[in-house]
């Protein structure tokens, strides 16, 4: 990348980064990660991760700063907001035009360029393939990383002995079918061919060994030990259930429902791989085009168990939490319906549905999953 282009990259990124530093939830993220504030690389990695976990903050930044930001920078930030690709990634090889990154989530293959230094120079001492945590973003007609990259040393020690061969096979398949992504959003059709599906299926055990996995029990324990994650109180869940059982609800009761949903975090899940019936949209489980969130971890797990019974391509899930406010923002930004506590095997139980086009929550029966 030309020096003037790399300078412009940081002129766009650093004001956003400085703005995020002053957000209370970003400060909490640093605290939760037990960051050594004397280690600027670790601080930057955690805060950039925070941005990609909460991309709606870019919208907030653009709204607050308005025309203080030059038009070109606003467009770049808007592109980052829409087209970022979170890691982790396997780095498979270096080429003359960039490094080959393979997403551990879906097996997509990307050609990635350095910002101020070529990636092969940065990683000269590392044996390939290696595993890195970073986020890919579009810039100046190519794909770059977000300026922070953490490598996992000796990750192959815990993986299958055939892992390097499988990683290389994914790259060679993408190259053979001209499926290497060189721009974001990608111009080429990313529909995988049959051979690539077989490779991804073989890779999934390898991929998930390299990723942080969490059982519902471990997740529940983490929640109980984390003061920043708040469950909705059982007494409030009881009130919510009674309100949903009613045939009609007055405006005060609808306010009470929203107060309850705002009183704690909602639960969702992120699938790994390419299951047939679900995907992740901005960190929320998406089933048949609708966002799925739950008021309890138990209800979330029950739904995932049901999905697993009906879709054998669902192999691996990671549980997550999100505030009701952030979930509404994502539903609005993606123009999707959001279903709260969708019933499983009980079509006569009501649930809540948020209609993004109407900006309205309603109670309804789900007749068929």
NUKOLMI-373698 format. One record per residue (C-alpha): residue number from 1; residue in three letters; z, y, x. Coordinates in Angstrom, 1 decimal, always signed. Layout:
REM NUKOLMI-373698
<pt NUM ala <Z Y X>>;
...
This chain:
REM NUKOLMI-373698
<pt 1 unk <+0.0 +0.0 +0.0>>;
<pt 2 unk <-0.8 +3.5 +1.3>>;
<pt 3 unk <+2.1 +5.6 +2.5>>;
<pt 4 unk <+1.5 +8.3 -0.2>>;
<pt 5 unk <+1.5 +5.6 -2.9>>;
<pt 6 unk <+4.8 +4.1 -1.7>>;
<pt 7 unk <+6.4 +7.5 -1.5>>;
<pt 8 unk <+5.3 +8.2 -5.1>>;
<pt 9 unk <+6.8 +4.8 -6.2>>;
<pt 10 unk <+10.2 +5.9 -5.0>>;
<pt 11 unk <+9.8 +9.4 -6.4>>;
<pt 12 unk <+9.5 +7.7 -9.8>>;
<pt 13 unk <+12.1 +4.9 -9.3>>;
<pt 14 unk <+15.0 +6.8 -7.7>>;
<pt 15 unk <+15.6 +9.4 -10.4>>;
<pt 16 unk <+15.8 +6.6 -13.0>>;
<pt 17 unk <+18.1 +4.7 -10.6>>;
<pt 18 unk <+20.4 +7.7 -10.2>>;
<pt 19 unk <+20.4 +8.3 -13.9>>;
<pt 20 unk <+21.4 +4.6 -14.6>>;
<pt 21 unk <+24.2 +4.9 -12.0>>;
<pt 22 unk <+26.1 +7.3 -14.4>>;
<pt 23 unk <+26.0 +4.9 -17.4>>;
<pt 24 unk <+29.3 +3.4 -18.3>>;
<pt 25 unk <+27.8 -0.1 -18.9>>;
<pt 26 unk <+26.0 +0.1 -15.6>>;
<pt 27 unk <+29.3 +0.9 -13.9>>;
<pt 28 unk <+30.9 -2.1 -15.7>>;
<pt 29 unk <+28.0 -4.3 -14.4>>;
<pt 30 unk <+28.9 -3.3 -10.9>>;
<pt 31 unk <+32.6 -4.0 -11.6>>;
<pt 32 unk <+31.8 -7.4 -13.1>>;
<pt 33 unk <+29.6 -8.4 -10.1>>;
<pt 34 unk <+32.5 -7.3 -7.8>>;
<pt 35 unk <+30.0 -5.3 -5.8>>;
<pt 36 unk <+31.0 -4.0 -2.4>>;
<pt 37 unk <+30.1 -0.3 -2.9>>;
<pt 38 unk <+29.7 +0.0 +0.9>>;
<pt 39 unk <+26.7 -2.5 +0.6>>;
<pt 40 unk <+23.9 -0.3 -0.8>>;
<pt 41 unk <+21.5 -3.3 -1.0>>;
<pt 42 unk <+23.8 -5.2 -3.3>>;
<pt 43 unk <+24.5 -2.1 -5.4>>;
<pt 44 unk <+20.8 -1.5 -5.8>>;
<pt 45 unk <+20.1 -5.2 -6.7>>;
<pt 46 unk <+22.8 -5.2 -9.4>>;
<pt 47 unk <+21.7 -1.9 -10.9>>;
<pt 48 unk <+18.1 -2.8 -10.9>>;
<pt 49 unk <+19.0 -6.2 -12.6>>;
<pt 50 unk <+20.9 -4.1 -15.1>>;
<pt 51 unk <+17.8 -2.1 -15.9>>;
<pt 52 unk <+15.7 -5.1 -16.6>>;
<pt 53 unk <+18.4 -6.8 -18.6>>;
<pt 54 unk <+18.5 -3.6 -20.7>>;
<pt 55 unk <+14.9 -2.2 -20.6>>;
<pt 56 unk <+15.7 +0.0 -23.6>>;
<pt 57 unk <+17.5 +2.2 -21.1>>;
<pt 58 unk <+14.1 +3.3 -19.8>>;
<pt 59 unk <+13.3 +4.5 -23.3>>;
<pt 60 unk <+16.6 +6.4 -23.4>>;
<pt 61 unk <+15.9 +7.9 -19.9>>;
<pt 62 unk <+12.4 +9.1 -21.0>>;
<pt 63 unk <+13.8 +10.6 -24.2>>;
<pt 64 unk <+16.6 +12.4 -22.5>>;
<pt 65 unk <+14.6 +13.8 -19.6>>;
<pt 66 unk <+11.5 +14.6 -21.6>>;
<pt 67 unk <+9.1 +16.8 -19.8>>;
<pt 68 unk <+11.2 +17.1 -16.7>>;
<pt 69 unk <+9.4 +13.9 -15.7>>;
<pt 70 unk <+5.7 +14.4 -14.7>>;
<pt 71 unk <+3.1 +12.9 -17.1>>;
<pt 72 unk <+2.0 +10.4 -14.5>>;
<pt 73 unk <+5.5 +9.2 -13.8>>;
<pt 74 unk <+6.2 +8.9 -17.5>>;
<pt 75 unk <+3.2 +6.6 -17.9>>;
<pt 76 unk <+4.3 +4.5 -14.9>>;
<pt 77 unk <+7.8 +4.1 -16.4>>;
<pt 78 unk <+6.3 +3.2 -19.8>>;
<pt 79 unk <+4.2 +0.5 -18.1>>;
<pt 80 unk <+7.3 -0.8 -16.3>>;
<pt 81 unk <+9.1 -0.9 -19.6>>;
<pt 82 unk <+6.4 -3.0 -21.4>>;
<pt 83 unk <+5.1 -5.2 -18.6>>;
<pt 84 unk <+8.0 -6.2 -16.2>>;
<pt 85 unk <+8.4 -9.8 -15.3>>;
<pt 86 unk <+11.9 -10.9 -14.4>>;
<pt 87 unk <+12.6 -13.6 -11.8>>;
<pt 88 unk <+13.6 -15.7 -10.2>>;
<pt 89 unk <+10.5 -16.8 -8.4>>;
<pt 90 unk <+9.4 -19.3 -5.8>>;
<pt 91 unk <+7.5 -17.6 -2.9>>;
<pt 92 unk <+4.9 -20.2 -2.1>>;
<pt 93 unk <+2.7 -18.6 +0.6>>;
<pt 94 unk <+1.4 -15.4 +2.1>>;
<pt 95 unk <-2.3 -14.4 +1.8>>;
<pt 96 unk <-4.2 -11.5 +3.3>>;
<pt 97 unk <-3.9 -9.5 +0.0>>;
<pt 98 unk <-0.3 -10.4 -0.9>>;
<pt 99 unk <+2.4 -13.0 -1.4>>;
<pt 100 unk <+2.1 -15.8 -4.0>>;
<pt 101 unk <+5.1 -15.7 -6.4>>;
<pt 102 unk <+5.6 -18.5 -9.0>>;
<pt 103 unk <+7.8 -17.8 -12.0>>;
<pt 104 unk <+10.6 -20.4 -12.3>>;
<pt 105 unk <+10.6 -19.7 -16.1>>;
<pt 106 unk <+7.0 -20.5 -17.0>>;
<pt 107 unk <+5.2 -21.4 -13.9>>;
<pt 108 unk <+2.8 -18.4 -14.0>>;
<pt 109 unk <+1.4 -17.5 -10.5>>;
<pt 110 unk <+1.4 -13.9 -9.4>>;
<pt 111 unk <-0.2 -12.1 -6.4>>;
<pt 112 unk <+2.5 -9.6 -5.3>>;
<pt 113 unk <+2.2 -6.8 -2.8>>;
<pt 114 unk <+4.9 -5.0 -0.7>>;
<pt 115 unk <+5.8 -1.4 -1.3>>;
<pt 116 unk <+6.3 +0.0 +2.2>>;
<pt 117 unk <+6.2 -3.2 +4.1>>;
<pt 118 unk <+4.1 -6.4 +3.6>>;
<pt 119 unk <+6.2 -9.2 +2.1>>;
<pt 120 unk <+5.2 -11.6 +4.9>>;
<pt 121 unk <+6.7 -9.2 +7.4>>;
<pt 122 unk <+9.9 -8.8 +5.4>>;
<pt 123 unk <+10.3 -12.6 +5.1>>;
<pt 124 unk <+9.0 -13.5 +8.5>>;
<pt 125 unk <+12.0 -15.6 +9.3>>;
<pt 126 unk <+12.2 -17.5 +6.1>>;
<pt 127 unk <+10.6 -21.0 +5.7>>;
<pt 128 unk <+8.4 -21.4 +2.7>>;
<pt 129 unk <+8.6 -22.1 -0.2>>;
<pt 130 unk <+11.7 -20.0 -0.8>>;
<pt 131 unk <+13.5 -18.8 -3.9>>;
<pt 132 unk <+14.0 -15.1 -4.6>>;
<pt 133 unk <+15.6 -13.0 -7.3>>;
<pt 134 unk <+13.6 -9.9 -8.1>>;
<pt 135 unk <+11.5 -8.4 -10.9>>;
<pt 136 unk <+7.8 -7.8 -10.8>>;
<pt 137 unk <+6.3 -4.6 -12.2>>;
<pt 138 unk <+2.8 -3.0 -12.3>>;
<pt 139 unk <+2.0 -0.2 -10.0>>;
<pt 140 unk <-1.2 +1.5 -8.8>>;
<pt 141 unk <-3.4 -1.3 -10.2>>;
<pt 142 unk <-1.5 -4.2 -8.6>>;
<pt 143 unk <+1.8 -6.1 -8.9>>;
<pt 144 unk <+4.8 -5.1 -6.8>>;
<pt 145 unk <+8.5 -6.0 -6.9>>;
<pt 146 unk <+11.1 -3.6 -8.0>>;
<pt 147 unk <+12.2 -2.7 -4.4>>;
<pt 148 unk <+15.1 -5.2 -4.4>>;
<pt 149 unk <+14.8 -8.8 -3.4>>;
<pt 150 unk <+17.5 -11.4 -2.9>>;
<pt 151 unk <+16.6 -14.7 -1.3>>;
<pt 152 unk <+18.5 -17.9 -1.9>>;
<pt 153 unk <+19.0 -19.7 +1.4>>;
<pt 154 unk <+18.7 -23.5 +1.7>>;
<pt 155 unk <+17.9 -23.8 -2.0>>;
<pt 156 unk <+15.8 -26.9 -1.3>>;
<pt 157 unk <+18.8 -28.8 -0.2>>;
<pt 158 unk <+19.8 -29.2 -3.8>>;
<pt 159 unk <+16.3 -30.0 -5.2>>;
<pt 160 unk <+14.1 -33.1 -5.4>>;
<pt 161 unk <+12.4 -34.0 -2.1>>;
<pt 162 unk <+9.0 -33.5 -3.8>>;
<pt 163 unk <+9.8 -29.9 -4.8>>;
<pt 164 unk <+7.6 -28.2 -2.1>>;
<pt 165 unk <+4.7 -30.4 -2.9>>;
<pt 166 unk <+5.0 -29.6 -6.7>>;
<pt 167 unk <+5.3 -25.9 -6.0>>;
<pt 168 unk <+2.2 -25.9 -3.9>>;
<pt 169 unk <+0.4 -28.0 -6.6>>;
<pt 170 unk <+1.1 -25.3 -9.2>>;
<pt 171 unk <-0.4 -22.6 -6.9>>;
<pt 172 unk <-3.5 -24.8 -6.2>>;
<pt 173 unk <-4.0 -25.5 -9.9>>;
<pt 174 unk <-3.8 -21.8 -10.7>>;
<pt 175 unk <-6.3 -21.0 -7.9>>;
<pt 176 unk <-8.7 -23.7 -9.1>>;
<pt 177 unk <-8.7 -22.3 -12.6>>;
<pt 178 unk <-8.8 -18.7 -11.6>>;
<pt 179 unk <-5.4 -18.3 -13.2>>;
<pt 180 unk <-3.6 -16.2 -10.5>>;
<pt 181 unk <-2.3 -13.0 -12.1>>;
<pt 182 unk <-3.2 -9.9 -10.1>>;
<pt 183 unk <-2.4 -7.2 -12.6>>;
<pt 184 unk <+0.2 -6.5 -15.3>>;
<pt 185 unk <-0.5 -6.9 -18.1>>;
<pt 186 unk <-2.8 -9.8 -17.1>>;
<pt 187 unk <-6.5 -9.5 -17.9>>;
<pt 188 unk <-7.2 -13.2 -17.7>>;
<pt 189 unk <-6.4 -15.7 -20.4>>;
<pt 190 unk <-3.2 -17.4 -19.4>>;
<pt 191 unk <-3.5 -20.4 -21.8>>;
<pt 192 unk <-2.6 -23.3 -19.5>>;
<pt 193 unk <-4.9 -26.2 -19.1>>;
<pt 194 unk <-3.8 -29.8 -19.6>>;
<pt 195 unk <-3.3 -30.4 -15.9>>;
<pt 196 unk <-1.1 -27.3 -15.5>>;
<pt 197 unk <+1.0 -28.4 -18.4>>;
<pt 198 unk <+1.6 -31.7 -16.7>>;
<pt 199 unk <+2.6 -29.9 -13.5>>;
<pt 200 unk <+5.0 -27.6 -15.4>>;
<pt 201 unk <+6.6 -30.6 -17.1>>;
<pt 202 unk <+7.1 -32.2 -13.7>>;
<pt 203 unk <+8.5 -28.9 -12.3>>;
<pt 204 unk <+11.1 -28.3 -15.0>>;
<pt 205 unk <+13.8 -30.5 -13.6>>;
<pt 206 unk <+13.2 -28.8 -10.2>>;
<pt 207 unk <+13.2 -25.4 -11.7>>;
<pt 208 unk <+16.4 -25.8 -13.7>>;
<pt 209 unk <+18.2 -27.2 -10.6>>;
<pt 210 unk <+17.6 -23.9 -8.9>>;
<pt 211 unk <+18.7 -21.8 -11.9>>;
<pt 212 unk <+22.2 -21.0 -13.1>>;
<pt 213 unk <+22.9 -23.4 -15.9>>;
<pt 214 unk <+25.7 -23.0 -18.4>>;
<pt 215 unk <+27.0 -25.4 -21.1>>;
<pt 216 unk <+28.3 -24.0 -24.3>>;
<pt 217 unk <+31.8 -25.0 -23.2>>;
<pt 218 unk <+31.5 -23.2 -19.9>>;
<pt 219 unk <+30.0 -20.2 -21.7>>;
<pt 220 unk <+32.9 -20.1 -24.1>>;
<pt 221 unk <+35.4 -20.2 -21.2>>;
<pt 222 unk <+33.6 -17.4 -19.5>>;
<pt 223 unk <+33.7 -15.3 -22.7>>;
<pt 224 unk <+37.5 -15.9 -23.0>>;
<pt 225 unk <+38.0 -14.8 -19.4>>;
<pt 226 unk <+35.7 -11.7 -19.5>>;
<pt 227 unk <+37.4 -8.7 -21.1>>;
<pt 228 unk <+34.0 -7.0 -21.5>>;
<pt 229 unk <+32.7 -9.6 -23.9>>;
<pt 230 unk <+34.2 -9.4 -27.3>>;
<pt 231 unk <+34.0 -11.9 -30.1>>;
<pt 232 unk <+34.0 -10.8 -33.7>>;
<pt 233 unk <+37.4 -11.6 -34.9>>;
<pt 234 unk <+37.9 -14.6 -37.2>>;
<pt 235 unk <+39.4 -12.4 -40.0>>;
<pt 236 unk <+36.3 -10.2 -39.9>>;
<pt 237 unk <+34.0 -13.2 -40.0>>;
<pt 238 unk <+35.9 -14.5 -43.1>>;
<pt 239 unk <+35.3 -11.1 -44.8>>;
<pt 240 unk <+31.6 -11.2 -43.8>>;
<pt 241 unk <+31.2 -14.6 -45.3>>;
<pt 242 unk <+32.9 -13.4 -48.6>>;
<pt 243 unk <+30.6 -10.4 -48.7>>;
<pt 244 unk <+27.5 -12.5 -48.3>>;
<pt 245 unk <+28.6 -14.8 -51.1>>;
<pt 246 unk <+28.5 -11.9 -53.6>>;
<pt 247 unk <+25.4 -11.5 -55.8>>;
<pt 248 unk <+25.5 -7.7 -55.3>>;
<pt 249 unk <+27.0 -5.4 -52.7>>;
<pt 250 unk <+27.8 -1.7 -53.0>>;
<pt 251 unk <+27.0 +0.8 -50.3>>;
<pt 252 unk <+30.6 +0.7 -49.0>>;
<pt 253 unk <+30.4 -3.1 -48.6>>;
<pt 254 unk <+27.1 -2.8 -46.7>>;
<pt 255 unk <+28.9 -0.3 -44.4>>;
<pt 256 unk <+31.6 -2.9 -43.9>>;
<pt 257 unk <+29.1 -5.6 -43.0>>;
<pt 258 unk <+27.6 -3.3 -40.3>>;
<pt 259 unk <+31.1 -2.4 -39.0>>;
<pt 260 unk <+31.8 -6.1 -38.6>>;
<pt 261 unk <+28.6 -6.8 -36.7>>;
<pt 262 unk <+29.3 -3.8 -34.5>>;
<pt 263 unk <+32.9 -5.0 -33.7>>;
<pt 264 unk <+31.8 -7.7 -31.3>>;
<pt 265 unk <+28.9 -9.2 -29.4>>;
<pt 266 unk <+26.3 -11.4 -31.0>>;
<pt 267 unk <+25.1 -14.6 -29.4>>;
<pt 268 unk <+21.6 -15.9 -28.6>>;
<pt 269 unk <+19.9 -18.1 -26.1>>;
<pt 270 unk <+17.0 -18.0 -23.6>>;
<pt 271 unk <+14.7 -21.1 -23.3>>;
<pt 272 unk <+13.3 -22.2 -19.9>>;
<pt 273 unk <+9.8 -23.5 -19.7>>;
<pt 274 unk <+7.3 -23.3 -22.5>>;
<pt 275 unk <+8.7 -25.0 -25.6>>;
<pt 276 unk <+6.4 -25.1 -28.6>>;
<pt 277 unk <+8.5 -23.4 -31.3>>;
<pt 278 unk <+10.7 -20.8 -29.5>>;
<pt 279 unk <+10.5 -18.3 -26.7>>;
<pt 280 unk <+12.6 -15.4 -25.4>>;
<pt 281 unk <+11.8 -11.8 -26.4>>;
<pt 282 unk <+13.7 -9.2 -24.4>>;
<pt 283 unk <+16.6 -11.7 -23.9>>;
<pt 284 unk <+16.8 -12.8 -27.5>>;
<pt 285 unk <+15.8 -16.2 -28.9>>;
<pt 286 unk <+12.6 -15.9 -31.0>>;
<pt 287 unk <+11.7 -18.6 -33.5>>;
<pt 288 unk <+8.4 -18.4 -35.4>>;
<pt 289 unk <+8.1 -14.8 -34.6>>;
<pt 290 unk <+11.6 -13.8 -35.7>>;
<pt 291 unk <+14.5 -12.8 -33.5>>;
<pt 292 unk <+17.6 -15.1 -33.8>>;
<pt 293 unk <+21.1 -13.9 -33.2>>;
<pt 294 unk <+24.5 -15.3 -34.3>>;
<pt 295 unk <+28.0 -14.1 -34.9>>;
<pt 296 unk <+29.6 -17.1 -33.1>>;
<pt 297 unk <+28.7 -19.3 -30.2>>;
<pt 298 unk <+29.2 -22.4 -32.5>>;
<pt 299 unk <+26.5 -21.2 -34.9>>;
<pt 300 unk <+24.1 -20.5 -32.1>>;
<pt 301 unk <+24.7 -24.0 -30.6>>;
<pt 302 unk <+24.2 -25.6 -34.0>>;
<pt 303 unk <+20.9 -23.9 -34.4>>;
<pt 304 unk <+19.7 -25.0 -31.0>>;
<pt 305 unk <+20.8 -28.6 -31.6>>;
<pt 306 unk <+18.7 -28.5 -34.8>>;
<pt 307 unk <+15.7 -27.1 -32.9>>;
<pt 308 unk <+16.1 -29.8 -30.3>>;
<pt 309 unk <+15.9 -32.5 -33.0>>;
<pt 310 unk <+12.6 -31.0 -34.3>>;
<pt 311 unk <+10.9 -30.0 -31.0>>;
<pt 312 unk <+11.2 -32.3 -28.1>>;
<pt 313 unk <+9.6 -29.7 -25.8>>;
<pt 314 unk <+12.9 -27.8 -25.8>>;
<pt 315 unk <+14.7 -29.0 -22.8>>;
<pt 316 unk <+16.8 -26.2 -21.3>>;
<pt 317 unk <+18.6 -23.2 -22.8>>;
<pt 318 unk <+20.9 -20.6 -21.4>>;
<pt 319 unk <+23.3 -18.8 -23.7>>;
<pt 320 unk <+23.6 -15.0 -23.7>>;
<pt 321 unk <+25.3 -12.2 -25.6>>;
<pt 322 unk <+24.1 -8.9 -26.8>>;
<pt 323 unk <+25.5 -6.0 -28.8>>;
<pt 324 unk <+24.3 -5.5 -32.4>>;
<pt 325 unk <+23.1 -2.0 -31.5>>;
<pt 326 unk <+20.9 -3.3 -28.6>>;
<pt 327 unk <+19.6 -6.2 -30.8>>;
<pt 328 unk <+18.5 -3.6 -33.4>>;
<pt 329 unk <+16.8 -1.6 -30.7>>;
<pt 330 unk <+14.9 -4.6 -29.5>>;
<pt 331 unk <+13.9 -5.5 -33.1>>;
<pt 332 unk <+12.6 -2.0 -33.6>>;
<pt 333 unk <+10.7 -1.8 -30.3>>;
<pt 334 unk <+9.1 -5.2 -30.8>>;
<pt 335 unk <+8.5 -4.7 -34.5>>;
<pt 336 unk <+10.1 -8.0 -35.4>>;
<pt 337 unk <+12.4 -9.3 -38.1>>;
<pt 338 unk <+15.8 -10.2 -36.9>>;
<pt 339 unk <+17.8 -13.0 -38.6>>;
<pt 340 unk <+21.6 -13.2 -38.2>>;
<pt 341 unk <+23.3 -16.5 -38.6>>;
<pt 342 unk <+20.3 -18.5 -39.9>>;
<pt 343 unk <+21.6 -21.5 -41.8>>;
<pt 344 unk <+20.9 -25.0 -40.5>>;
<pt 345 unk <+20.2 -27.8 -43.0>>;
<pt 346 unk <+21.7 -25.7 -45.8>>;
<pt 347 unk <+19.1 -23.7 -47.6>>;
<pt 348 unk <+21.6 -22.4 -50.2>>;
<pt 349 unk <+23.6 -20.5 -47.6>>;
<pt 350 unk <+22.8 -16.8 -47.3>>;
<pt 351 unk <+22.1 -15.0 -44.0>>;
<pt 352 unk <+21.4 -11.5 -43.0>>;
<pt 353 unk <+17.9 -10.2 -42.2>>;
<pt 354 unk <+17.0 -6.9 -40.5>>;
<pt 355 unk <+13.6 -5.6 -41.4>>;
<pt 356 unk <+12.4 -3.3 -38.5>>;
<pt 357 unk <+9.7 -1.7 -40.6>>;
<pt 358 unk <+12.2 -0.7 -43.3>>;
<pt 359 unk <+15.1 -0.1 -41.0>>;
<pt 360 unk <+17.2 -2.1 -43.5>>;
<pt 361 unk <+19.5 -5.1 -43.5>>;
<pt 362 unk <+19.5 -7.4 -46.5>>;
<pt 363 unk <+21.1 -10.7 -47.5>>;
<pt 364 unk <+18.7 -13.6 -48.3>>;
<pt 365 unk <+18.4 -17.3 -48.6>>;
<pt 366 unk <+16.3 -19.2 -46.1>>;
<pt 367 unk <+14.3 -21.8 -47.9>>;
<pt 368 unk <+12.6 -23.5 -45.0>>;
<pt 369 unk <+13.1 -23.4 -41.2>>;
